[in-house]
Amino acid sequence: LSQSDQVEFMFNDNIFDSPNQASRTQPPETINVENGHNPTISARWTHAFSSATLLEVKGAGIYIRDREDPLSGDTSTSGRYDFGTGANTVNSFYTWKSDQNKTQVPTAVTHYADNFAGSHDFKFGVQLERANSLTSQAYFNNAYLFDYNGPYYALVREPFAMDAKTSGFAGFVQDNWTVNNRVTFNLGIRFDHTTGSIPDVDQPDSALEGTTGVTFPGLGEIIS
């Protein structure tokens, strides 16, 4: 931007579509495809107030959207497993989704001084962080069916979701104090504070495309 200001920015857009491996006991109609869109960003701005003082502001984030869906596209038919043959049949038995976000913003000021008691490299900084993770899973038609010389039993489970959030703050002061060419003190202090919570979460439907209208209560703030 100028002799005093520099800006850097990077963006990586990671998009993938990866089917699980099929086999003799797990034919293509029973496997899942993992697909995701996971962009990452990072940026940095530096500003030189003088030859002795520098401001640096950085930011970075990753934003994950991963899920597994049946290769067949069928999200309503329960999958089956046969104990006698060891084979999966009919359909995949589950779908899964994970949304994760994490953002960090560290800021620091560096100042060099050599006019008292030797030389000093001072650095003062703060860092903010926010993150959350929401994971959901469901059996198709809320059931996974097992056979053993015919229908044997059904494992029934309603769709579920798990959510968690964290926030962090940190601040620090440090001084690399060079008294002379034989003595250097590395001094500093740092403070970190992290909070975490488990919020209320809506129950997803069996295709993870919407909600059932049921809300599960969370635990609120568990780290403070």
Secondary structure by P-SEA (a helix, b strand, c coil): ccccbbbbbbbbbbbbccccccccccccccbbbbbbbbbbbbbbbbbbccccbbbbbbbbbbbbbbbcccccccccbbbbbbcccccccccccbbbbbbbbbbbbbbbbbbbbcccccccccccbbbbbbbbbbbbbbccccbbbbbccccccccccccbbbbbbbbbcccccccccccccccccccbbbbbbbbbbbcbbbbbcccccccccbbbbccccccc
